[in-house]
Amino acid sequence: MAPEPTTDAAADAAAQAPTAAPERPAPPDTPAWDGSTLTTDWSPDALGEGFQARRLDLADDDEGEVTATLVRYAPDPALRPARAVLYVHGWSDYFFQTPLARYWHAQGAAFYALDLRKYGRSLRDHQTPGYVDDLRTYDEDIGAALDVVRAELGPVARIMLMGHSTGGLVLSLWVARHPGVVRGLVLNSPWLELQGSSLARHLSAPAISRLARFSPKTALPNIDPGYYARTIDAATGGDWTFDARWRPTPSFPVRAGWLSAVLVGHATVARGLRIDVPVFTALSDRTLISPRWSDEMRSADVVLDTDAIAHRAMQLGPVMTLVRITGGMHDLTLSARPARERFYAELTRWLAAYGWA
């Protein structure tokens, strides 16, 4: 479906929006780049020209050494914009959306992306992929990343955060706990409520909490049929290539302690966060969760209940913009071209109204 008519600002954004598939990172079986070799200085990243990465050393946990990874898009490293965006990925994911970086660069912002501990470039052999038992654990990752951004751009740099799916939940909670630190929050299909409704969360939370208390790393039944990966993977009709080591199909096992932490986060959102900066939340216009594959899944969110998320987004703060993207998939930046162009156009419209003011 073609995008609806837009304002001049949105039309300009559609013209600027990335429309081509990203430059392909090295295939998963190419051993030329490994996140475990990163240092605390910037070095070339697997995404290719203009992308660099560095290790962020964090406090050890019960599994041993812990690091996060900061990626930046710096086609001209000598430039020091006064604006910056820090992006955080979702569950069983990592940063590979190169057109997103180029979009923010075109908006005059320095772009950084954070691979959280135990994900993507930060995942080590001794670690349980993606596991934490408290979403506040990520305060250390986010704080370390922001320290680097401020060191590079100066203490008065205006910073905006952007999160996808679980990353959107993590950042929403973080911004609520850290008022006055950033200038805005952009959410791409944030996981703000359990699939189904708050009733499903209320019914499941006690059992998950008990299991998490006694056996936190117990793997729950994996219900990922691989349909979402099928919609985005170039090998199965999508437009994108990614590293299957860092974004496996099916996804990483969901563990009781982690899911309990997410449910606590959902309950916190439901009580209201009172975020003190403008929030932009974008979602697909429809959900299609089914045990059977359908090509219609290429134009819907097959992961989250977007109506439930739209309802819950109203609890984020007093200045919240909600946009529903026709034909959007779970990651709107990976959707078919008309949907992702509409997403970028609506984001640019919002930036014109709120931006880094």
C-alpha positions in Angstrom: 0.0 0.0 0.0 1.4 3.4 -0.9 2.1 5.9 1.9 -0.6 8.5 2.7 0.1 12.1 1.7 2.5 13.8 4.2 3.5 17.3 5.2 6.4 19.0 3.5 8.7 17.9 6.4 7.6 14.3 6.1 7.9 14.4 2.3 11.4 15.7 2.6 12.2 12.8 5.0 10.8 10.3 2.6 13.2 11.5 0.0 16.1 11.2 2.5 15.1 7.9 4.0 17.3 4.9 3.3 15.6 2.7 0.7 18.2 0.3 -0.4 19.3 -2.9 1.4 22.3 -2.3 3.7 25.8 -3.1 2.8 26.3 -6.8 3.7 28.3 -7.6 6.8 30.7 -10.5 6.6 28.9 -13.9 6.3 28.6 -15.8 9.6 31.3 -18.4 8.5 33.9 -15.7 7.8 36.3 -15.5 10.8 37.7 -12.1 9.8 35.9 -10.2 12.6 35.0 -11.4 16.1 33.7 -9.2 18.8 35.9 -10.9 21.4 39.0 -9.2 19.8 37.6 -5.7 20.4 39.7 -3.3 22.5 38.7 -0.1 24.3 39.8 1.9 21.3 37.8 2.4 18.1 38.5 -0.2 15.5 36.8 -1.2 12.2 33.5 -2.9 12.6 32.0 -5.9 10.7 29.5 -3.6 9.1 32.1 -2.1 6.9 33.1 1.4 5.8 32.3 4.2 8.2 31.4 1.8 11.1 33.7 1.4 14.1 33.3 -0.5 17.4 34.9 -0.5 20.8 34.6 -2.6 23.9 33.1 -1.2 27.1 34.4 -3.0 30.2 31.8 -3.7 32.9 31.8 -5.2 36.3 32.0 -9.0 36.4 28.9 -11.0 37.3 28.3 -14.6 38.4 29.4 -15.9 35.0 32.7 -14.0 34.9 33.9 -11.2 32.7 31.3 -8.8 31.2 31.5 -6.3 28.4 29.2 -4.3 26.2 30.1 -3.0 22.7 29.6 0.5 21.4 29.3 0.9 17.6 29.5 4.3 15.9 28.8 5.5 12.3 31.6 8.0 11.6 32.2 8.4 7.8 34.1 11.5 8.8 35.6 10.9 12.3 36.8 14.6 12.4 33.2 15.8 12.6 31.8 16.5 16.1 28.1 17.1 15.9 26.2 18.8 18.8 23.6 16.1 18.6 23.8 12.3 19.1 21.5 9.3 19.1 22.2 6.1 21.1 20.3 3.0 19.8 19.6 -0.2 21.7 18.5 -3.4 20.0 15.8 -5.9 21.0 15.8 -9.5 22.3 18.1 -12.1 20.6 19.4 -9.3 18.4 22.2 -6.9 17.8 22.9 -3.7 15.8 23.1 -4.3 12.0 20.6 -1.7 10.6 23.1 0.4 8.6 20.5 2.5 6.9 19.2 3.6 10.3 22.7 5.0 11.1 22.8 6.8 7.8 19.3 8.3 8.4 20.5 9.9 11.7 23.7 11.0 10.1 21.6 12.8 7.5 19.7 14.5 10.3 23.0 16.0 11.6 23.4 13.7 14.5 26.2 11.4 15.6 25.0 7.9 15.6 25.9 5.3 18.2 24.5 1.8 18.8 24.9 -0.4 21.9 25.2 -4.1 21.8 24.2 -4.9 25.4 26.0 -7.4 27.6 25.6 -11.0 26.4 24.3 -10.0 23.0 25.9 -9.7 19.6 29.4 -8.4 19.6 29.4 -8.5 23.4 28.5 -12.2 23.8 31.2 -14.5 25.1 31.4 -18.3 25.2 31.1 -18.4 29.0 27.8 -16.4 29.1 24.1 -17.3 29.0 22.9 -15.3 25.9 20.9 -12.3 26.7 20.5 -13.1 30.4 19.9 -10.7 33.2 17.5 -11.0 36.1 16.9 -7.3 36.5 16.5 -4.7 33.7 18.3 -2.1 35.9 21.5 -4.1 35.3 21.6 -2.4 31.9 22.1 1.0 33.7 25.8 0.2 33.7 25.9 -0.5 29.9 23.9 2.6 29.1 25.9 4.8 31.4 29.2 3.6 30.0 28.0 4.3 26.5 26.8 7.8 27.3 30.2 8.5 29.0 31.9 7.8 25.7 29.4 9.9 23.7 29.9 12.8 26.1 33.7 12.4 26.0 33.7 12.6 22.2 31.0 15.3 21.7 31.4 17.4 24.9 29.2 17.6 28.0 26.6 19.9 26.4 25.9 17.5 23.5 22.1 16.9 23.1 21.5 13.2 23.2 18.4 11.2 22.2 17.8 7.6 22.8 16.2 5.1 20.4 15.1 1.6 21.3 13.6 -1.4 19.5 11.4 -4.0 21.1 12.9 -5.1 24.5 15.4 -2.3 24.0 12.5 0.1 24.0 11.3 -1.2 27.3 14.8 -1.0 28.8 15.2 2.6 27.6 11.7 3.7 28.7 12.4 2.5 32.3 15.9 4.1 32.2 14.7 7.5 31.1 12.0 7.5 33.8 14.7 6.8 36.4 17.1 9.4 35.0 15.2 12.6 34.4 16.9 15.5 32.7 19.7 13.4 31.1 18.5 13.1 27.5 16.4 15.3 25.1 14.0 12.7 23.7 13.1 9.0 23.3 12.3 7.2 20.1 10.6 3.8 20.3 10.4 1.4 17.4 7.8 -1.3 18.4 8.7 -1.2 22.1 7.8 -4.3 24.1 5.7 -2.5 26.8 3.2 -5.2 27.6 2.9 -9.0 27.4 1.3 -10.4 24.3 -2.4 -10.7 24.9 -3.1 -8.1 27.6 -2.2 -7.1 31.1 -4.5 -9.9 32.2 -2.2 -12.4 30.7 0.7 -10.8 32.6 -1.2 -10.9 35.9 -2.0 -14.6 35.4 1.5 -15.7 34.4 3.7 -13.4 36.6 3.3 -15.3 39.9 4.3 -18.7 38.4 7.2 -17.1 36.5 8.4 -15.3 39.6 8.4 -18.5 41.6 10.4 -20.3 39.0 12.8 -17.4 38.7 13.4 -17.4 42.4 14.4 -21.1 42.6 15.8 -21.8 39.1 16.3 -18.5 37.3 18.2 -19.9 34.3 15.7 -22.5 33.5 14.9 -22.4 29.8 11.2 -22.0 29.0 9.6 -23.7 26.0 10.8 -22.0 22.9 7.7 -20.8 20.9 9.7 -19.0 18.2 8.7 -20.6 14.9 11.2 -18.5 13.0 8.5 -16.6 11.0 9.9 -13.2 11.9 13.4 -14.1 10.8 11.8 -15.4 7.5 10.3 -12.0 6.8 13.6 -10.2 7.0 16.3 -12.6 5.9 17.4 -12.1 2.3 17.7 -15.9 2.0 14.0 -16.3 2.6 12.5 -13.4 0.7 13.5 -10.5 3.0 15.8 -7.6 2.3 18.5 -8.0 4.9 21.6 -10.0 5.8 22.7 -10.5 9.4 25.1 -12.7 11.4 23.3 -15.8 12.5 25.7 -16.2 15.5 24.3 -13.0 17.0 20.7 -13.2 15.7 19.9 -17.0 15.7 16.8 -18.8 14.5 15.1 -19.9 16.6 15.9 -17.1 19.1 18.0 -17.5 22.2 16.2 -19.6 24.9 14.0 -17.4 27.1 14.9 -18.1 30.8 12.7 -17.7 33.8 14.8 -15.0 35.5 14.9 -12.8 32.4 11.2 -13.1 31.7 10.4 -12.3 35.3 12.5 -9.1 35.0 10.6 -8.2 31.8 7.3 -8.7 33.5 8.4 -6.4 36.4 9.2 -3.8 33.7 5.8 -4.2 32.1 4.1 -3.7 35.5 6.2 -0.6 36.1 5.1 0.9 32.7 1.5 0.0 33.5 1.7 2.1 36.7 2.9 5.1 34.6 6.4 6.3 34.0 6.0 10.1 33.8 8.9 10.4 31.3 10.0 14.1 31.3 10.9 14.3 27.6 9.0 14.0 24.3 8.4 10.3 23.3 7.9 9.1 19.8 6.4 5.6 19.6 5.9 3.8 16.2 4.1 0.5 15.7 2.7 -1.6 12.9 -1.0 -1.0 12.2 -1.7 -4.7 12.8 -0.5 -7.9 14.5 -0.5 -11.3 12.9 0.5 -14.1 15.3 -0.3 -17.5 13.9 1.0 -21.1 14.2 1.0 -21.2 10.4 3.2 -19.2 8.0 1.5 -16.7 5.7 3.0 -14.1 3.3 0.8 -11.6 5.0 3.4 -11.8 7.8 5.7 -9.7 5.7 3.4 -6.7 6.3 2.5 -7.1 10.0 4.0 -7.4 13.4 4.4 -11.2 14.1 6.0 -10.7 17.5 4.0 -8.2 19.6 0.3 -7.3 20.1 0.5 -3.8 18.7 -2.9 -2.8 20.0 -1.9 -3.7 23.5 1.4 -1.8 23.1 -0.5 1.3 21.7 -2.7 1.3 24.8 0.2 0.9 27.1 2.3 3.6 25.4 -0.1 6.2 26.8 1.4 5.5 30.3 4.9 6.6 29.2 4.6 10.3 29.8 2.7 13.5 29.2 4.1 14.3 25.8 3.8 11.1 23.7 3.3 10.8 19.9 1.9 7.5 18.6 2.2 6.5 15.0 0.8 3.3 13.4 2.6 2.3 10.2 0.6 0.6 7.5 2.3 -2.6 6.4 5.0 -2.3 9.0 6.8 -5.4 10.4 8.1 -5.7 14.0 11.3 -3.8 13.3 9.9 -0.9 11.3 13.3 -0.1 9.9 13.4 -3.5 8.3 9.9 -3.4 6.8 9.1 -3.4 3.1 10.2 -0.1 1.4 6.8 1.8 1.6 6.4 1.1 5.3 10.0 1.9 6.3 9.9 5.2 4.2 6.7 6.1 6.0 8.4 5.4 9.4 11.3 7.6 8.5 9.0 10.3 7.2 6.9 10.3 10.4 10.0 10.3 12.6 11.4 13.4 10.7 8.0 15.1 11.1 8.3 14.5 14.9 11.9 15.7 15.0 10.8 19.0 13.3 8.2 19.5 16.1 10.3 18.3 19.1 13.8 17.3 18.1 16.5 18.2 20.5 14.8 21.3 21.9 
